[in-house]
Amino acid sequence: MRVDEPVVVVGAGISGVACARVLTEAGVPVELVDRGRRPGGRMASRRHEGRPADIGASYFTVSDPAFEEVVRRWEQADLARPWTDTFGVVSAAGERSTTSGPVRWGTTGGIRSLVEALAVDLPITHAHEVGEGAVSLRDGTPTLEDRPVRAVVLAMPDPQAARLVDPPAHPDAVAGLTTAYEAVLALTAVFDERCWEELPDGLFVNDDPVLSWIADDGRRRCDGGPVLVAHSTDAHARPHLADPPAGGPAMLAVLREYAGTDRDPVHSAVHRWTFAKPAHGRPETFLLTDTGVGACGDSWSEKPRVEGAWLSGTALGQELVRRFG
């Protein structure tokens, strides 16, 4: 292995970008590849008439001092702001209550903008699809698409990462990538005006077969936009993964019921997240095998969330610096 061979990070969500940022700042050659046209991963925003709505991660919380430093920089740059510490809860029977917790943070320009800020000046190859079994081994050196590299970091959900690894070459990696993920359909509903009175900033929907969460994107963005974003249950998403729009009418009907409105949106769209969220977390912060395959992301945390993904990518980057720096 030559010293000029890079660490290749596959996946430009927040964990992959955090890992690449640590490597770059330490002087370790790194390349970041992603099949999307922009960084962000599941911290995704979609625009309607120029206004972003968050369709993936709905918010983030802060507890770790290192992550807090990053968040303060986002806040100073007017990228992020405290949103709320209280959400509503509704049961399938219609019983409503509230729940309080840590401050949830929202964004002014869409949650994707946070990852884009972290990714500034990183060498990213966009729209690059890494094929099945592309992470292999040759003469003891890890390879990506038959190209020798220092290491390959898979910054993505376990089921996606496992498909990229050649099992005979990297058995320990395959054995470590076993966390299951739940699917979600995200419905964005844009109305001509704010026409609901029964919704708090965010609403957890318990025991409903169709919806699990509703966010008032106008309050989350702090611009009063007449936009609601609803997430489905895994049970509703699974039958519609091949045709996500077909799952939209049932979601919209339930959304209107909980919002207390009979109005139709002027625009709606459904986005499929086949691997939306890990079924559970784990105590390990990252994976790094002796054969040079690493993995990081939200499942590499006891509490899978945005902060956990950043911490995972950062910790893996630091470990790679110790190995190669």
C-alpha positions in Angstrom: 0.0 0.0 0.0 1.4 3.4 -1.0 1.1 6.4 1.3 -0.7 8.4 -1.4 -3.6 5.9 -1.6 -6.7 7.4 0.0 -9.3 6.3 2.5 -12.5 6.2 0.5 -15.7 7.1 2.3 -18.8 5.8 0.6 -21.9 7.8 1.6 -22.1 11.6 2.1 -24.6 11.7 4.9 -23.6 13.3 8.2 -21.5 10.4 9.4 -19.6 10.0 6.2 -18.9 13.7 5.9 -17.9 13.9 9.6 -15.4 11.0 9.0 -14.0 12.6 5.9 -13.7 16.0 7.6 -11.5 14.5 10.4 -9.3 12.7 7.9 -8.9 15.8 5.8 -8.0 18.0 8.7 -5.4 15.5 9.8 -3.8 15.4 6.4 -4.9 11.8 5.5 -5.8 11.6 1.8 -9.6 11.0 1.5 -12.2 10.6 -1.2 -15.9 10.8 -0.6 -18.3 9.2 -3.0 -22.1 9.3 -3.0 -24.8 8.2 -5.4 -26.7 11.4 -4.7 -26.2 14.7 -6.5 -25.8 16.6 -3.1 -24.5 15.5 0.3 -27.0 14.9 3.0 -28.2 11.3 3.0 -31.3 10.9 5.2 -30.8 14.5 6.4 -32.8 15.4 3.2 -34.8 18.4 2.1 -37.0 18.8 -0.9 -38.1 22.1 -2.4 -41.5 23.3 -3.5 -41.4 26.7 -5.3 -38.1 27.4 -3.7 -39.0 26.5 -0.1 -37.3 23.5 1.5 -39.2 21.0 3.6 -37.4 18.3 5.6 -38.5 14.8 4.5 -35.9 12.7 6.3 -34.5 13.5 9.8 -37.0 15.9 11.4 -34.8 17.6 13.9 -31.7 16.9 16.1 -30.8 17.2 19.8 -27.6 18.0 21.5 -25.9 16.3 24.5 -22.2 15.8 23.6 -19.9 18.8 24.1 -18.0 18.1 20.9 -21.2 18.0 18.8 -22.4 21.1 20.7 -19.4 23.1 19.3 -20.5 22.1 15.8 -24.1 23.1 16.5 -23.0 26.5 17.9 -21.2 27.2 14.6 -24.3 26.3 12.7 -26.3 28.6 14.9 -23.9 31.5 14.5 -24.1 31.0 10.7 -27.9 31.1 10.9 -28.1 27.5 9.7 -29.8 26.1 12.8 -31.9 27.3 15.6 -33.6 25.9 18.8 -37.1 24.7 17.8 -39.1 23.3 20.8 -38.8 21.0 23.8 -42.5 19.9 23.7 -44.3 17.8 21.2 -47.9 16.5 21.1 -48.9 12.8 21.4 -52.1 11.3 20.1 -53.4 7.8 20.3 -55.4 6.0 17.7 -58.4 6.6 19.9 -57.9 10.3 19.6 -56.6 10.9 23.2 -54.1 13.8 23.2 -51.3 14.8 25.6 -47.9 16.4 25.4 -44.4 15.2 26.1 -41.3 17.3 27.0 -37.7 16.5 26.6 -34.4 18.0 25.3 -34.5 21.0 23.0 -35.1 19.9 19.4 -33.2 22.0 16.8 -34.6 23.0 13.4 -33.0 24.6 10.5 -33.6 27.8 8.5 -32.7 26.4 5.1 -33.4 22.7 5.4 -31.6 20.1 7.4 -29.5 19.1 4.4 -27.8 22.5 4.6 -26.0 21.3 7.8 -24.3 18.5 6.0 -23.5 20.7 3.1 -21.8 23.1 5.5 -19.7 20.3 6.9 -18.8 19.1 3.5 -17.4 22.4 2.2 -14.1 21.8 0.4 -14.3 18.0 0.7 -13.5 16.1 -2.5 -16.9 14.5 -3.3 -17.7 12.4 -6.3 -21.5 12.7 -6.8 -23.9 10.3 -8.6 -21.5 7.4 -8.2 -23.2 4.1 -7.6 -20.9 1.5 -6.0 -21.9 -2.0 -7.1 -22.6 -5.2 -5.1 -19.4 -6.8 -3.8 -17.2 -3.9 -4.9 -15.3 -3.8 -1.6 -12.8 -6.6 -1.8 -9.2 -7.5 -1.0 -6.0 -8.1 -3.1 -2.7 -9.2 -1.6 -3.8 -8.0 1.8 -4.9 -4.6 0.6 -8.5 -3.5 0.6 -9.9 -2.6 -2.8 -12.9 -0.6 -4.1 -14.0 -1.6 -7.6 -10.6 -3.3 -8.0 -8.7 -0.2 -7.0 -6.3 -0.5 -4.0 -7.1 2.0 -1.2 -6.0 2.5 2.4 -9.4 1.7 3.8 -13.1 1.8 2.8 -15.6 3.4 5.1 -19.2 2.5 4.5 -21.3 5.3 5.9 -24.8 4.0 5.3 -27.4 1.7 6.7 -26.2 -1.8 7.4 -28.3 -3.6 4.7 -26.9 -1.3 2.0 -23.3 -1.6 3.4 -23.4 -5.4 3.6 -24.3 -5.6 -0.1 -21.2 -3.7 -1.1 -18.8 -6.1 0.7 -17.3 -9.2 -0.8 -18.0 -11.8 2.0 -15.0 -14.1 1.4 -12.6 -11.1 1.4 -14.1 -9.3 4.5 -16.0 -11.8 6.7 -15.6 -9.7 9.8 -17.3 -6.7 8.1 -20.2 -8.8 6.9 -20.6 -10.3 10.4 -20.7 -6.8 11.9 -23.3 -5.3 9.5 -26.5 -7.0 10.8 -28.7 -4.2 12.2 -32.2 -4.2 10.6 -33.9 -1.0 9.5 -37.5 0.1 9.4 -39.0 1.7 6.3 -40.8 5.0 6.1 -42.8 6.9 3.5 -42.5 10.7 4.0 -45.6 12.7 2.8 -45.1 16.4 2.1 -48.4 18.3 2.0 -48.3 22.0 0.8 -51.5 23.9 1.4 -52.5 27.3 0.0 -52.7 28.7 3.6 -52.4 27.4 7.2 -55.7 25.7 7.7 -55.3 23.7 10.9 -55.6 24.5 14.6 -55.2 21.2 16.3 -51.5 20.5 15.6 -48.6 21.3 17.9 -45.1 21.9 16.4 -44.7 18.1 16.1 -47.1 15.2 16.9 -46.2 11.6 17.7 -48.9 9.3 16.5 -49.2 6.2 18.6 -50.8 2.9 17.6 -52.0 4.2 14.2 -51.5 1.7 11.4 -50.6 4.4 8.8 -48.9 7.4 10.5 -46.2 7.7 13.2 -45.2 11.4 13.1 -46.4 14.7 11.8 -44.3 17.9 11.7 -45.5 21.4 11.2 -42.8 22.4 8.8 -43.8 26.1 8.9 -43.1 26.2 12.7 -40.0 24.1 12.3 -38.7 26.5 9.7 -40.0 29.5 11.6 -41.5 31.0 8.5 -45.1 30.1 9.0 -45.2 28.1 5.7 -48.4 26.1 5.2 -46.6 22.8 5.0 -47.0 19.6 6.9 -44.7 16.6 6.7 -45.9 13.2 7.9 -44.0 9.9 8.3 -45.7 6.5 7.9 -45.3 3.4 10.0 -43.1 0.6 8.8 -46.2 -1.5 8.3 -47.7 1.0 5.9 -44.5 1.6 4.0 -43.5 -2.0 3.3 -46.4 -2.8 0.8 -45.7 0.5 -1.0 -42.0 0.5 -1.5 -42.3 -0.4 -5.1 -44.8 2.4 -5.7 -44.5 5.1 -3.0 -47.2 7.5 -4.4 -49.8 4.7 -3.9 -49.3 5.0 -0.2 -50.0 8.7 -0.2 -53.9 8.8 -0.2 -54.2 6.9 3.1 -51.5 9.0 4.7 -53.2 12.2 3.6 -56.5 11.1 4.9 -55.0 10.3 8.4 -53.0 13.6 8.3 -56.1 15.6 7.7 -57.9 13.8 10.5 -55.3 14.6 13.1 -54.8 18.1 11.8 -58.5 18.8 11.9 -58.8 20.1 8.4 -60.9 19.1 5.4 -58.8 21.1 2.9 -56.8 19.4 0.2 -53.2 20.4 -0.4 -52.2 22.2 -3.5 -49.2 20.0 -3.8 -48.2 16.7 -2.3 -45.3 14.2 -2.7 -44.3 10.9 -1.2 -40.6 10.0 -0.7 -39.5 6.4 0.0 -37.0 5.6 2.7 -36.4 1.9 2.4 -33.9 2.1 5.3 -35.2 5.0 7.3 -34.1 4.2 10.8 -32.4 1.4 12.7 -34.6 -1.0 14.6 -32.2 -0.6 17.5 -28.9 1.0 18.4 -25.8 -0.7 19.8 -23.0 0.1 22.2 -20.2 0.2 19.6 -19.4 3.6 18.0 -18.1 2.2 14.7 -16.8 -0.8 12.9 -13.2 -1.1 11.7 -11.8 -4.5 10.6 -8.3 -5.7 10.3 -8.9 -6.0 6.6 -9.6 -2.2 6.2 -13.3 -1.9 6.1 -15.0 0.6 8.4 -18.6 1.4 9.0 -20.3 4.3 10.7 -23.7 5.9 11.0 -26.8 6.3 13.2 -27.0 2.6 14.1 -23.5 2.8 15.7 -24.9 4.5 18.8 -27.0 3.5 21.7 -29.4 6.3 20.7 -29.7 6.3 16.9 -30.1 9.9 15.9 -28.3 12.8 14.1 -25.9 13.4 16.9 -25.1 9.7 17.2 -24.3 9.6 13.5 -22.0 12.6 13.7 -20.2 11.1 16.8 -19.9 7.7 15.0 -18.3 9.2 11.9 -16.0 11.5 13.9 -14.8 8.6 16.1 -14.1 6.4 13.1 -12.2 9.2 11.5 -10.1 9.7 14.6 -9.3 6.0 14.7 -8.2 6.0 11.1 -6.0 8.9 11.8 -4.3 7.0 14.5 -3.9 4.1 12.1 -2.6 6.0 9.1 -1.7 9.5 10.3 
